[in-house]
Amino acid sequence: MISQEQEDIFILAQNLTGFVVALIVQFIGYGMLMLGMGIAFHSLRERPWGHSRIIVVVCLIGTLVCSTWNGICQGMFTLEDVRYQFIRTLEGGLLAQVQASLQEALITTYMQSWPVTIMLLLSDFMVTWRAWVLFQDKKLWRFGLAFFMIANIGINIADCIWADVEATVENTSITILDSLSSMISLFINIFATLLIAWRAWNHHRILKQASIQHRTPVQSILLLLIESGAMFCAVQVSLGVVLLLETYTIGRDFTLLMGGNVMISVSAIASALYPVAVIILVSKDKSPIIETLNYTQSTVTGC
């Protein structure tokens, strides 16, 4: 018969396995980010300085700093778990070792939510900014984008502060703020994505009527998916589904635990890579949005 201590060790080993797998995924994504950063900065070298370039450079630097910060926090947290739960032996037994691990990892626990949230807000800002540029003559849509983005920032910052409070009292349950911050981020991405898709569709329809074909429809759709954030929305939805299943599943399911840890890392990677992908597309002049702006500008000039 399995003793209680053996069962506790098994549960801790499952948790550690999930953390290690998530950490591996995180650093694979970090390598992809470094490659993307190099391409993005190289693409920006030949473009003139202006407000747009300053914005994208700030977003790139912020994403790089936060991604590095997140990787360090995740690595330190995992190392502290291994050190105190499986290597060091304390007089109080396994419970004392777990408490010591939580106490030593308290600093990284305070910081864990901040870099991921900042990267998420930068991604939300990028998709909102792209939609904002397209609707310069539509004040109502721009007001909606600005309102939801400000609300998104406020709710996510409040969620991070509350997460720090929970870490102090050693309570890590999912709160209303957790769900609300995820929902509003997903909503603003879907809202901005639909606006961009609608604008791109109108542009495609106008070009089709004028018998102008610059690329195949498949290529245009793929570029639109990357730029509009549809893929990022899919990652957010997948993360939400896995976390909901993990929260409301009766008992302990190792598959859901592993899936939740991996999806959190994938979501952080997607948050970091999305601004980089948009900047590369725009810098290479392969963006449907750039074509839309050029078309609008030429139309106004022609008038």
Backbone as CSV, one residue per row, in Angstrom:
resi,resn,N_x,N_y,N_z,CA_x,CA_y,CA_z,C_x,C_y,C_z
1,MET,0.848,-1.199,0.000,0.000,0.000,0.000,0.887,1.254,0.000
2,ILE,0.498,2.218,-0.788,1.293,3.439,-0.914,1.058,4.335,0.292
3,SER,2.135,4.766,0.936,2.017,5.652,2.087,1.705,7.071,1.632
4,GLN,1.282,7.900,2.595,0.946,9.284,2.280,2.166,10.049,1.789
5,GLU,3.330,9.769,2.391,4.553,10.459,1.970,4.936,10.090,0.541
6,GLN,4.783,8.814,0.178,5.076,8.395,-1.191,4.133,9.068,-2.185
7,GLU,2.874,9.180,-1.795,1.901,9.848,-2.662,2.244,11.325,-2.826
8,ASP,2.663,11.968,-1.731,3.049,13.381,-1.806,4.272,13.571,-2.702
9,ILE,5.244,12.666,-2.585,6.438,12.748,-3.434,6.061,12.575,-4.903
10,PHE,5.138,11.666,-5.163,4.683,11.439,-6.540,4.020,12.694,-7.109
11,ILE,3.202,13.359,-6.293,2.538,14.591,-6.743,3.562,15.694,-7.007
12,LEU,4.539,15.826,-6.110,5.588,16.829,-6.305,6.407,16.534,-7.557
13,ALA,6.668,15.252,-7.813,7.409,14.875,-9.018,6.616,15.212,-10.276
14,GLN,5.299,15.024,-10.225,4.452,15.402,-11.360,4.514,16.908,-11.604
15,ASN,4.423,17.680,-10.518,4.511,19.139,-10.650,5.843,19.556,-11.259
16,LEU,6.919,18.959,-10.757,8.249,19.308,-11.247,8.409,18.932,-12.716
17,THR,7.866,17.789,-13.110,7.930,17.384,-14.521,7.229,18.406,-15.405
18,GLY,6.066,18.860,-14.948,5.352,19.889,-15.705,6.144,21.171,-15.817
19,PHE,6.795,21.596,-14.719,7.604,22.816,-14.734,8.795,22.684,-15.685
20,VAL,9.454,21.515,-15.664,10.637,21.306,-16.506,10.258,21.304,-17.982
21,VAL,9.171,20.599,-18.326,8.725,20.571,-19.727,8.354,21.976,-20.193
22,ALA,7.634,22.718,-19.341,7.266,24.093,-19.689,8.504,24.963,-19.864
23,LEU,9.522,24.731,-19.026,10.758,25.509,-19.125,11.493,25.209,-20.430
24,ILE,11.493,23.939,-20.841,12.119,23.568,-22.115,11.412,24.262,-23.275
25,VAL,10.083,24.231,-23.253,9.308,24.911,-24.297,9.606,26.404,-24.289
26,GLN,9.718,26.969,-23.084,9.989,28.404,-22.949,11.317,28.791,-23.595
27,PHE,12.356,28.004,-23.378,13.672,28.357,-23.913,13.786,28.049,-25.406
28,ILE,13.032,27.070,-25.901,12.959,26.874,-27.355,12.329,28.105,-28.003
29,GLY,11.248,28.581,-27.389,10.617,29.803,-27.889,11.524,31.014,-27.787
30,TYR,12.355,31.058,-26.737,13.292,32.175,-26.581,14.312,32.184,-27.711
31,GLY,14.763,30.996,-28.117,15.676,30.916,-29.264,15.021,31.410,-30.540
32,MET,13.747,31.036,-30.748,13.008,31.531,-31.914,12.862,33.047,-31.853
33,LEU,12.639,33.573,-30.642,12.500,35.020,-30.478,13.791,35.739,-30.829
34,MET,14.941,35.199,-30.412,16.223,35.817,-30.731,16.434,35.893,-32.243
35,LEU,16.069,34.824,-32.940,16.178,34.826,-34.400,15.266,35.883,-35.005
36,GLY,14.029,35.930,-34.532,13.092,36.929,-35.037,13.527,38.345,-34.726
37,MET,14.090,38.558,-33.535,14.578,39.883,-33.160,15.690,40.343,-34.096
38,GLY,16.604,39.434,-34.410,17.689,39.788,-35.328,17.164,40.203,-36.690
39,ILE,16.194,39.450,-37.211,15.603,39.783,-38.512,14.859,41.107,-38.440
40,ALA,14.112,41.318,-37.347,13.323,42.543,-37.214,14.210,43.779,-37.128
41,PHE,15.242,43.734,-36.292,16.138,44.889,-36.167,16.899,45.143,-37.470
42,HIS,17.273,44.078,-38.166,17.940,44.250,-39.459,16.999,44.902,-40.471
43,SER,15.728,44.523,-40.438,14.752,45.105,-41.359,14.505,46.576,-41.073
44,LEU,14.601,46.954,-39.790,14.329,48.339,-39.411,15.490,49.279,-39.704
45,ARG,16.671,48.743,-39.961,17.847,49.593,-40.176,17.686,50.497,-41.385
46,GLU,17.019,49.999,-42.426,16.923,50.752,-43.668,15.709,51.670,-43.717
47,ARG,14.907,51.680,-42.669,13.709,52.521,-42.662,13.999,53.837,-41.939
48,PRO,13.416,54.953,-42.400,13.671,56.251,-41.769,13.053,56.323,-40.376
49,TRP,13.667,57.135,-39.523,13.143,57.316,-38.173,11.865,58.137,-38.218
50,GLY,10.919,57.756,-37.420,9.648,58.445,-37.303,8.894,57.888,-36.107
51,HIS,7.667,58.355,-35.925,6.882,57.897,-34.779,6.642,56.391,-34.837
52,SER,6.341,55.873,-36.021,6.067,54.443,-36.155,7.291,53.611,-35.805
53,ARG,8.462,54.047,-36.279,9.677,53.283,-36.003,10.014,53.317,-34.522
54,ILE,9.819,54.460,-33.880,10.077,54.551,-32.440,9.168,53.594,-31.675
55,ILE,7.894,53.531,-32.080,6.938,52.644,-31.412,7.361,51.189,-31.535
56,VAL,7.727,50.771,-32.748,8.069,49.359,-32.945,9.385,49.003,-32.251
57,VAL,10.341,49.933,-32.216,11.603,49.665,-31.515,11.357,49.514,-30.016
58,VAL,10.516,50.381,-29.451,10.177,50.275,-28.030,9.488,48.941,-27.745
59,CYS,8.575,48.537,-28.636,7.887,47.255,-28.460,8.864,46.085,-28.533
60,LEU,9.804,46.155,-29.469,10.795,45.086,-29.595,11.669,44.982,-28.346
61,ILE,12.172,46.130,-27.886,13.034,46.127,-26.699,12.256,45.652,-25.470
62,GLY,11.019,46.148,-25.323,10.190,45.719,-24.198,9.913,44.229,-24.225
63,THR,9.634,43.694,-25.415,9.387,42.257,-25.551,10.627,41.448,-25.205
64,LEU,11.789,41.901,-25.672,13.043,41.195,-25.390,13.344,41.182,-23.897
65,VAL,13.198,42.336,-23.253,13.471,42.429,-21.813,12.520,41.531,-21.025
66,CYS,11.230,41.591,-21.358,10.240,40.806,-20.614,10.405,39.310,-20.849
67,SER,10.751,38.922,-22.066,10.957,37.505,-22.351,12.166,36.966,-21.585
68,THR,13.240,37.759,-21.535,14.417,37.368,-20.749,14.082,37.299,-19.264
69,TRP,13.371,38.290,-18.798,12.927,38.349,-17.400,12.083,37.117,-17.052
70,ASN,11.152,36.764,-17.934,10.284,35.615,-17.694,11.077,34.310,-17.659
71,GLY,12.029,34.160,-18.576,12.847,32.950,-18.595,13.668,32.789,-17.329
72,ILE,14.228,33.904,-16.840,15.015,33.856,-15.597,14.127,33.470,-14.414
73,CYS,12.929,34.067,-14.344,12.008,33.752,-13.243,11.600,32.284,-13.259
74,GLN,11.251,31.778,-14.444,10.837,30.380,-14.547,11.982,29.441,-14.173
75,GLY,13.194,29.765,-14.642,14.341,28.929,-14.326,14.659,28.919,-12.844
76,MET,14.641,30.098,-12.210,14.928,30.182,-10.776,13.877,29.441,-9.960
77,PHE,12.610,29.576,-10.349,11.529,28.906,-9.628,11.691,27.388,-9.688
78,THR,12.014,26.868,-10.867,12.194,25.423,-11.031,13.402,24.921,-10.247
79,LEU,14.497,25.674,-10.283,15.699,25.270,-9.542,15.461,25.253,-8.034
80,GLU,14.710,26.231,-7.535,14.398,26.253,-6.103,13.530,25.059,-5.721
81,ASP,12.603,24.686,-6.610,11.781,23.505,-6.352,12.640,22.252,-6.220
82,VAL,13.548,22.070,-7.164,14.415,20.885,-7.144,15.306,20.891,-5.904
83,ARG,15.849,22.047,-5.598,16.807,22.143,-4.492,16.174,21.801,-3.153
84,TYR,15.007,22.378,-2.856,14.430,22.225,-1.521,13.496,21.023,-1.389
85,GLN,12.895,20.581,-2.490,11.948,19.477,-2.381,12.587,18.107,-2.601
86,PHE,13.715,18.065,-3.338,14.279,16.760,-3.685,15.754,16.590,-3.308
87,ILE,16.470,17.665,-3.074,17.901,17.548,-2.767,18.164,17.749,-1.281
88,ARG,17.700,18.859,-0.737,17.922,19.129,0.688,16.907,18.380,1.546
89,THR,17.341,17.984,2.733,16.464,17.298,3.685,16.373,18.120,4.964
90,LEU,15.147,18.454,5.361,14.921,19.246,6.568,14.300,18.374,7.654
91,GLU,14.416,18.827,8.886,13.936,18.042,10.021,12.419,17.855,9.998
92,GLY,11.713,18.808,9.500,10.255,18.715,9.494,9.686,17.793,8.440
93,GLY,10.543,17.198,7.634,10.061,16.276,6.616,9.672,16.978,5.332
94,LEU,8.859,16.287,4.541,8.494,16.779,3.211,7.716,18.088,3.277
95,LEU,6.827,18.207,4.270,6.043,19.432,4.400,6.944,20.633,4.651
96,ALA,7.944,20.467,5.499,8.884,21.556,5.780,9.695,21.911,4.541
97,GLN,10.037,20.905,3.745,10.794,21.155,2.516,9.958,21.934,1.502
98,VAL,8.670,21.589,1.413,7.780,22.319,0.502,7.629,23.765,0.959
99,GLN,7.448,23.974,2.264,7.321,25.330,2.795,8.591,26.140,2.553
100,ALA,9.753,25.502,2.726,11.022,26.189,2.474,11.169,26.542,1.002
101,SER,10.718,25.640,0.136,10.771,25.902,-1.304,9.908,27.097,-1.679
102,LEU,8.698,27.142,-1.114,7.796,28.265,-1.399,8.365,29.576,-0.870
103,GLN,8.989,29.520,0.302,9.553,30.732,0.901,10.735,31.253,0.090
104,GLU,11.605,30.349,-0.358,12.774,30.752,-1.134,12.382,31.271,-2.517
105,ALA,11.295,30.731,-3.060,10.857,31.130,-4.402,9.878,32.295,-4.368
106,LEU,9.711,32.918,-3.186,8.709,33.971,-3.045,9.018,35.170,-3.936
107,ILE,10.293,35.528,-4.048,10.669,36.681,-4.877,10.317,36.436,-6.341
108,THR,10.669,35.242,-6.838,10.330,34.931,-8.234,8.827,34.787,-8.414
109,THR,8.119,34.327,-7.374,6.658,34.224,-7.454,6.035,35.599,-7.607
110,TYR,6.583,36.588,-6.880,6.096,37.961,-7.015,6.254,38.466,-8.452
111,MET,7.353,38.093,-9.086,7.678,38.650,-10.406,7.079,37.876,-11.573
112,GLN,6.654,36.626,-11.354,6.288,35.755,-12.459,5.188,36.311,-13.355
113,SER,4.181,36.915,-12.769,3.041,37.361,-13.574,3.334,38.632,-14.367
114,TRP,4.303,39.441,-13.922,4.538,40.738,-14.556,5.116,40.651,-15.968
115,PRO,6.205,39.921,-16.227,6.733,39.896,-17.598,5.762,39.306,-18.607
116,VAL,5.031,38.254,-18.211,4.055,37.647,-19.124,2.941,38.636,-19.440
117,THR,2.481,39.360,-18.412,1.406,40.335,-18.621,1.864,41.487,-19.505
118,ILE,3.076,41.970,-19.291,3.584,43.070,-20.121,3.724,42.633,-21.574
119,MET,4.223,41.408,-21.804,4.314,40.901,-23.177,2.934,40.774,-23.808
120,LEU,1.962,40.325,-23.017,0.594,40.213,-23.520,0.035,41.577,-23.896
121,LEU,0.288,42.577,-23.054,-0.198,43.930,-23.342,0.488,44.517,-24.576
122,LEU,1.773,44.218,-24.766,2.468,44.685,-25.969,1.875,44.048,-27.220
123,SER,1.523,42.770,-27.137,0.886,42.102,-28.271,-0.485,42.700,-28.552
124,ASP,-1.253,42.937,-27.477,-2.560,43.569,-27.643,-2.419,44.965,-28.237
125,PHE,-1.391,45.684,-27.792,-1.159,47.024,-28.323,-0.839,46.987,-29.814
126,MET,-0.048,46.000,-30.247,0.330,45.914,-31.654,-0.877,45.693,-32.547
127,VAL,-1.741,44.755,-32.170,-2.909,44.488,-33.011,-3.877,45.670,-32.962
128,THR,-3.970,46.330,-31.790,-4.827,47.518,-31.681,-4.273,48.661,-32.519
129,TRP,-2.974,48.826,-32.491,-2.327,49.890,-33.266,-2.519,49.674,-34.762
130,ARG,-2.391,48.419,-35.218,-2.573,48.135,-36.640,-3.997,48.469,-37.074
131,ALA,-4.977,48.136,-36.239,-6.363,48.476,-36.563,-6.576,49.987,-36.499
132,TRP,-5.932,50.645,-35.537,-6.046,52.100,-35.378,-5.566,52.818,-36.634
133,VAL,-4.449,52.360,-37.192,-3.892,52.985,-38.395,-4.868,52.886,-39.562
134,LEU,-5.578,51.784,-39.663,-6.483,51.565,-40.790,-7.752,52.395,-40.713
135,PHE,-8.122,52.834,-39.519,-9.403,53.521,-39.350,-9.190,54.965,-38.912
136,GLN,-8.324,55.671,-39.647,-8.040,57.063,-39.314,-9.254,57.966,-39.515
137,ASP,-10.160,57.566,-40.398,-11.339,58.384,-40.672,-12.576,57.895,-39.931
138,LYS,-12.425,56.901,-39.059,-13.554,56.338,-38.315,-13.323,56.552,-36.814
139,LYS,-13.800,57.681,-36.302,-13.533,58.026,-34.908,-14.209,57.069,-33.929
140,LEU,-15.379,56.551,-34.294,-16.093,55.655,-33.392,-15.303,54.368,-33.147
141,TRP,-14.780,53.773,-34.235,-13.991,52.551,-34.088,-12.693,52.820,-33.322
142,ARG,-12.071,53.975,-33.576,-10.830,54.308,-32.873,-11.094,54.537,-31.382
143,PHE,-12.231,55.159,-31.083,-12.595,55.346,-29.676,-12.801,53.994,-28.995
144,GLY,-13.466,53.073,-29.689,-13.678,51.740,-29.137,-12.370,51.014,-28.884
145,LEU,-11.450,51.101,-29.844,-10.143,50.463,-29.677,-9.388,51.048,-28.485
146,ALA,-9.384,52.382,-28.382,-8.675,53.035,-27.277,-9.304,52.684,-25.930
147,PHE,-10.633,52.687,-25.878,-11.333,52.385,-24.619,-11.028,50.973,-24.137
148,PHE,-11.151,50.012,-25.030,-10.920,48.619,-24.633,-9.454,48.369,-24.282
149,MET,-8.536,49.052,-24.973,-7.118,48.862,-24.672,-6.778,49.432,-23.298
150,ILE,-7.325,50.601,-22.964,-7.090,51.192,-21.642,-7.675,50.300,-20.550
151,ALA,-8.892,49.791,-20.791,-9.504,48.869,-19.825,-8.673,47.601,-19.684
152,ASN,-8.139,47.127,-20.796,-7.299,45.932,-20.791,-6.054,46.141,-19.932
153,ILE,-5.413,47.295,-20.099,-4.218,47.604,-19.304,-4.557,47.662,-17.815
154,GLY,-5.641,48.369,-17.477,-6.023,48.512,-16.073,-6.342,47.184,-15.405
155,ILE,-7.108,46.337,-16.086,-7.512,45.054,-15.500,-6.316,44.123,-15.353
156,ASN,-5.432,44.095,-16.338,-4.270,43.209,-16.259,-3.292,43.647,-15.173
157,ILE,-3.105,44.957,-15.011,-2.235,45.436,-13.928,-2.840,45.094,-12.570
158,ALA,-4.165,45.281,-12.443,-4.838,44.922,-11.192,-4.699,43.430,-10.905
159,ASP,-4.764,42.612,-11.950,-4.616,41.165,-11.779,-3.214,40.805,-11.290
160,CYS,-2.199,41.486,-11.823,-0.820,41.239,-11.370,-0.640,41.631,-9.906
161,ILE,-1.201,42.764,-9.524,-1.103,43.207,-8.127,-1.790,42.204,-7.206
162,TRP,-2.955,41.731,-7.630,-3.676,40.757,-6.814,-2.922,39.433,-6.736
163,ALA,-2.245,39.054,-7.819,-1.433,37.829,-7.806,-0.309,37.941,-6.780
164,ASP,0.281,39.134,-6.644,1.316,39.340,-5.625,0.734,39.235,-4.216
165,VAL,-0.488,39.748,-4.048,-1.152,39.633,-2.746,-1.418,38.169,-2.420
166,GLU,-1.873,37.409,-3.416,-2.125,35.978,-3.212,-0.848,35.233,-2.849
167,ALA,0.264,35.625,-3.470,1.540,34.975,-3.149,1.929,35.226,-1.699
168,THR,1.589,36.403,-1.178,1.912,36.728,0.212,1.139,35.845,1.188
169,VAL,-0.144,35.606,0.871,-0.980,34.795,1.773,-0.996,33.329,1.367
170,GLU,-0.148,32.969,0.353,-0.025,31.589,-0.116,-1.357,31.048,-0.609
171,ASN,-2.056,31.856,-1.376,-3.312,31.429,-1.987,-3.212,31.675,-3.480
172,THR,-3.262,30.604,-4.269,-3.063,30.729,-5.714,-4.288,30.274,-6.495
173,SER,-5.466,30.439,-5.934,-6.680,30.033,-6.635,-6.985,31.014,-7.759
174,ILE,-7.743,30.537,-8.735,-8.128,31.377,-9.863,-9.225,32.332,-9.419
175,THR,-9.032,33.635,-9.614,-9.984,34.643,-9.175,-10.745,35.208,-10.366
176,ILE,-11.711,36.074,-10.050,-12.482,36.728,-11.105,-11.565,37.582,-11.975
177,LEU,-10.568,38.231,-11.352,-9.641,39.064,-12.119,-8.848,38.239,-13.125
178,ASP,-8.473,37.014,-12.753,-7.753,36.141,-13.691,-8.590,35.889,-14.940
179,SER,-9.845,35.515,-14.716,-10.735,35.231,-15.846,-11.026,36.495,-16.643
180,LEU,-11.254,37.607,-15.934,-11.597,38.855,-16.609,-10.435,39.374,-17.445
181,SER,-9.214,39.286,-16.921,-8.045,39.762,-17.668,-7.838,38.942,-18.939
182,SER,-8.053,37.635,-18.849,-7.918,36.784,-20.038,-9.012,37.082,-21.051
183,MET,-10.231,37.286,-20.559,-11.367,37.513,-21.461,-11.245,38.841,-22.197
184,ILE,-10.841,39.901,-21.492,-10.770,41.200,-22.157,-9.615,41.250,-23.145
185,SER,-8.513,40.559,-22.830,-7.405,40.487,-23.784,-7.832,39.743,-25.044
186,LEU,-8.538,38.627,-24.854,-9.039,37.872,-26.004,-10.040,38.699,-26.798
187,PHE,-10.910,39.428,-26.085,-11.924,40.233,-26.766,-11.291,41.318,-27.630
188,ILE,-10.303,42.035,-27.081,-9.703,43.125,-27.855,-8.939,42.586,-29.057
189,ASN,-8.356,41.388,-28.924,-7.687,40.776,-30.073,-8.685,40.382,-31.152
190,ILE,-9.803,39.791,-30.741,-10.834,39.410,-31.717,-11.432,40.650,-32.363
191,PHE,-11.711,41.673,-31.552,-12.309,42.907,-32.065,-11.403,43.578,-33.091
192,ALA,-10.130,43.752,-32.739,-9.186,44.382,-33.665,-8.937,43.503,-34.885
193,THR,-8.903,42.185,-34.677,-8.691,41.263,-35.788,-9.823,41.352,-36.801
194,LEU,-11.058,41.409,-36.300,-12.211,41.511,-37.199,-12.202,42.834,-37.962
195,LEU,-11.789,43.918,-37.297,-11.697,45.207,-37.986,-10.660,45.159,-39.103
196,ILE,-9.503,44.559,-38.813,-8.451,44.447,-39.828,-8.910,43.558,-40.974
197,ALA,-9.554,42.438,-40.630,-10.033,41.522,-41.667,-11.079,42.191,-42.553
198,TRP,-11.955,42.982,-41.925,-12.985,43.679,-42.701,-12.351,44.695,-43.647
199,ARG,-11.357,45.431,-43.161,-10.670,46.416,-43.999,-9.924,45.732,-45.148
200,ALA,-9.250,44.630,-44.824,-8.509,43.905,-45.853,-9.449,43.305,-46.891
201,TRP,-10.610,42.837,-46.440,-11.587,42.269,-47.381,-12.116,43.348,-48.324
202,ASN,-12.403,44.534,-47.785,-12.851,45.640,-48.638,-11.786,46.013,-49.658
203,HIS,-10.543,46.022,-49.203,-9.440,46.336,-50.114,-9.322,45.279,-51.210
204,HIS,-9.434,44.020,-50.821,-9.358,42.937,-51.800,-10.508,43.028,-52.803
205,ARG,-11.691,43.381,-52.308,-12.851,43.492,-53.194,-12.668,44.616,-54.209
206,ILE,-12.107,45.745,-53.747,-11.873,46.871,-54.657,-10.847,46.505,-55.719
207,LEU,-9.767,45.841,-55.290,-8.742,45.427,-56.248,-9.290,44.415,-57.248
208,LYS,-10.157,43.543,-56.774,-10.729,42.534,-57.665,-11.618,43.183,-58.713
209,GLN,-12.375,44.188,-58.299,-13.222,44.905,-59.248,-12.388,45.643,-60.286
210,ALA,-11.194,46.082,-59.874,-10.308,46.784,-60.805,-9.403,45.826,-61.575
211,SER,-9.624,44.515,-61.385,-8.826,43.476,-62.067,-7.339,43.596,-61.730
212,ILE,-7.054,43.899,-60.468,-5.667,43.989,-60.000,-5.406,42.821,-59.057
213,GLN,-4.413,41.996,-59.389,-4.059,40.848,-58.561,-2.557,40.903,-58.260
214,HIS,-2.204,41.174,-57.012,-0.793,41.265,-56.621,-0.231,39.941,-56.114
215,ARG,-1.078,39.070,-55.574,-0.612,37.796,-55.038,-1.769,36.811,-55.028
216,THR,-1.462,35.568,-54.751,-2.502,34.551,-54.689,-3.343,34.759,-53.437
217,PRO,-4.610,34.345,-53.479,-5.456,34.493,-52.289,-4.914,33.744,-51.077
218,VAL,-4.301,32.583,-51.302,-3.770,31.802,-50.184,-2.689,32.587,-49.449
219,GLN,-1.788,33.209,-50.196,-0.713,33.985,-49.579,-1.272,35.174,-48.805
220,SER,-2.262,35.836,-49.369,-2.871,36.981,-48.691,-3.532,36.553,-47.388
221,ILE,-4.217,35.404,-47.417,-4.884,34.919,-46.210,-3.869,34.574,-45.130
222,LEU,-2.787,33.941,-45.516,-1.767,33.568,-44.532,-1.146,34.805,-43.890
223,LEU,-0.803,35.798,-44.712,-0.237,37.032,-44.172,-1.236,37.743,-43.270
224,LEU,-2.506,37.730,-43.666,-3.537,38.365,-42.853,-3.683,37.654,-41.513
225,LEU,-3.639,36.332,-41.532,-3.752,35.573,-40.287,-2.613,35.912,-39.333
226,ILE,-1.396,36.016,-39.887,-0.239,36.321,-39.042,-0.360,37.725,-38.478
227,GLU,-0.693,38.693,-39.358,-0.683,40.088,-38.928,-1.860,40.436,-38.038
228,SER,-3.025,39.922,-38.322,-4.222,40.309,-37.576,-4.289,39.689,-36.197
229,GLY,-3.458,38.693,-35.937,-3.450,38.085,-34.613,-4.413,36.932,-34.467
230,ALA,-4.921,36.401,-35.603,-5.856,35.286,-35.510,-5.205,34.069,-34.866
231,MET,-3.940,33.850,-35.190,-3.240,32.720,-34.580,-3.055,32.939,-33.087
232,PHE,-2.776,34.184,-32.712,-2.616,34.484,-31.297,-3.933,34.306,-30.552
233,CYS,-5.041,34.679,-31.196,-6.356,34.453,-30.593,-6.596,32.967,-30.370
234,ALA,-6.187,32.147,-31.335,-6.360,30.696,-31.202,-5.564,30.158,-30.019
235,VAL,-4.353,30.684,-29.820,-3.539,30.266,-28.673,-4.214,30.666,-27.365
236,GLN,-4.761,31.878,-27.319,-5.435,32.336,-26.109,-6.653,31.480,-25.789
237,VAL,-7.428,31.141,-26.816,-8.607,30.298,-26.607,-8.192,28.916,-26.107
238,SER,-7.161,28.352,-26.716,-6.682,27.026,-26.300,-6.216,27.037,-24.850
239,LEU,-5.479,28.096,-24.477,-5.020,28.214,-23.094,-6.204,28.304,-22.139
240,GLY,-7.198,29.112,-22.493,-8.377,29.257,-21.643,-9.124,27.947,-21.454
241,VAL,-9.263,27.177,-22.531,-9.964,25.889,-22.449,-9.218,24.922,-21.535
242,VAL,-7.894,24.837,-21.709,-7.092,23.915,-20.886,-7.154,24.308,-19.412
243,LEU,-7.043,25.605,-19.115,-7.068,26.049,-17.723,-8.438,25.832,-17.090
244,LEU,-9.507,26.024,-17.866,-10.850,25.764,-17.344,-11.043,24.284,-17.041
245,LEU,-10.578,23.429,-17.942,-10.670,21.989,-17.702,-9.868,21.581,-16.473
246,GLU,-8.682,22.184,-16.330,-7.829,21.869,-15.181,-8.463,22.331,-13.878
247,THR,-9.156,23.475,-13.926,-9.757,24.033,-12.717,-10.974,23.237,-12.261
248,TYR,-11.822,22.853,-13.210,-13.100,22.241,-12.852,-13.118,20.721,-12.982
249,THR,-11.985,20.110,-13.303,-11.921,18.651,-13.340,-11.784,18.105,-11.923
250,ILE,-12.628,17.146,-11.590,-12.581,16.539,-10.258,-11.375,15.610,-10.180
251,GLY,-10.592,15.757,-9.120,-9.395,14.943,-8.980,-8.206,15.588,-9.675
252,ARG,-7.117,14.846,-9.724,-5.869,15.359,-10.290,-5.573,14.640,-11.593
253,ASP,-5.486,15.390,-12.668,-5.220,14.814,-13.988,-3.853,15.310,-14.457
254,PHE,-2.894,14.391,-14.564,-1.534,14.777,-14.937,-1.482,15.333,-16.356
255,THR,-2.315,14.787,-17.248,-2.338,15.265,-18.638,-2.765,16.726,-18.707
256,LEU,-3.812,17.078,-17.945,-4.265,18.468,-17.921,-3.231,19.372,-17.257
257,LEU,-2.586,18.858,-16.209,-1.535,19.636,-15.543,-0.399,19.946,-16.506
258,MET,0.039,18.924,-17.225,1.107,19.110,-18.201,0.660,20.046,-19.322
259,GLY,-0.573,19.823,-19.812,-1.093,20.677,-20.882,-1.203,22.129,-20.466
260,GLY,-1.628,22.367,-19.209,-1.725,23.737,-18.720,-0.376,24.421,-18.649
261,ASN,0.637,23.727,-18.129,1.984,24.302,-18.046,2.557,24.601,-19.426
262,VAL,2.363,23.657,-20.354,2.882,23.851,-21.711,2.166,24.998,-22.403
263,MET,0.834,25.071,-22.256,0.075,26.128,-22.924,0.407,27.506,-22.356
264,ILE,0.725,27.582,-21.064,1.151,28.864,-20.491,2.454,29.326,-21.144
265,SER,3.383,28.384,-21.335,4.646,28.724,-22.005,4.415,29.093,-23.462
266,VAL,3.546,28.337,-24.144,3.244,28.632,-25.550,2.593,30.003,-25.679
267,SER,1.703,30.334,-24.739,1.056,31.645,-24.765,2.070,32.771,-24.573
268,ALA,3.035,32.565,-23.663,4.083,33.569,-23.458,4.941,33.720,-24.709
269,ILE,5.244,32.595,-25.364,6.029,32.646,-26.606,5.261,33.382,-27.693
270,ALA,3.966,33.068,-27.821,3.144,33.730,-28.841,3.052,35.227,-28.580
271,SER,2.943,35.611,-27.296,2.900,37.039,-26.949,4.175,37.751,-27.366
272,ALA,5.311,37.051,-27.249,6.591,37.660,-27.611,6.802,37.681,-29.119
273,LEU,6.386,36.620,-29.805,6.657,36.503,-31.239,5.702,37.323,-32.094
274,TYR,4.499,37.574,-31.602,3.518,38.276,-32.436,3.978,39.677,-32.858
275,PRO,4.430,40.544,-31.923,4.908,41.863,-32.380,6.074,41.758,-33.348
276,VAL,6.962,40.784,-33.119,8.116,40.604,-34.007,7.659,40.227,-35.407
277,ALA,6.682,39.309,-35.503,6.177,38.881,-36.812,5.536,40.036,-37.570
278,VAL,4.755,40.854,-36.864,4.107,41.999,-37.512,5.142,42.993,-38.016
279,ILE,6.155,43.274,-37.199,7.188,44.238,-37.585,7.964,43.749,-38.800
280,ILE,8.281,42.452,-38.842,9.001,41.900,-39.994,8.163,42.025,-41.256
281,LEU,6.876,41.704,-41.169,5.998,41.793,-42.337,5.887,43.227,-42.844
282,VAL,5.698,44.157,-41.903,5.561,45.563,-42.295,6.865,46.089,-42.887
283,SER,7.989,45.722,-42.287,9.286,46.208,-42.760,9.629,45.675,-44.141
284,LYS,9.160,44.476,-44.443,9.429,43.877,-45.747,8.408,44.281,-46.807
285,ASP,7.459,45.151,-46.413,6.420,45.603,-47.340,5.631,44.438,-47.926
286,LYS,5.372,43.429,-47.091,4.575,42.293,-47.522,3.250,42.234,-46.772
287,SER,2.857,43.347,-46.221,1.661,43.352,-45.402,0.451,43.821,-46.183
288,PRO,-0.700,43.136,-46.068,-1.925,43.630,-46.672,-2.291,45.015,-46.177
289,ILE,-1.919,45.327,-44.927,-2.233,46.644,-44.388,-1.437,47.724,-45.101
290,ILE,-0.183,47.452,-45.393,0.629,48.426,-46.117,0.026,48.698,-47.485
291,GLU,-0.438,47.666,-48.152,-1.066,47.854,-49.457,-2.330,48.694,-49.325
292,THR,-3.094,48.453,-48.272,-4.311,49.226,-48.058,-3.993,50.700,-47.874
293,LEU,-2.970,50.988,-47.073,-2.590,52.381,-46.850,-2.095,53.025,-48.137
294,ASN,-1.293,52.276,-48.909,-0.804,52.807,-50.177,-1.950,53.075,-51.136
295,TYR,-2.907,52.183,-51.148,-4.055,52.361,-52.035,-4.872,53.574,-51.616
296,THR,-5.102,53.704,-50.295,-5.858,54.853,-49.802,-5.148,56.156,-50.123
297,GLN,-3.825,56.158,-49.923,-3.046,57.367,-50.193,-3.092,57.733,-51.674
298,SER,-2.962,56.737,-52.548,-2.991,57.018,-53.981,-4.364,57.503,-54.423
299,THR,-5.417,56.975,-53.767,-6.769,57.413,-54.104,-6.974,58.872,-53.736
300,VAL,-6.505,59.231,-52.532,-6.642,60.623,-52.096,-5.833,61.550,-52.991
301,THR,-4.608,61.116,-53.351,-3.762,61.928,-54.217,-4.392,62.104,-55.588
302,GLY,-5.017,61.028,-56.073,-5.640,61.099,-57.387,-6.813,62.046,-57.422
303,CYS,-7.496,62.162,-56.262,-8.617,63.086,-56.213,-8.135,64.533,-56.168
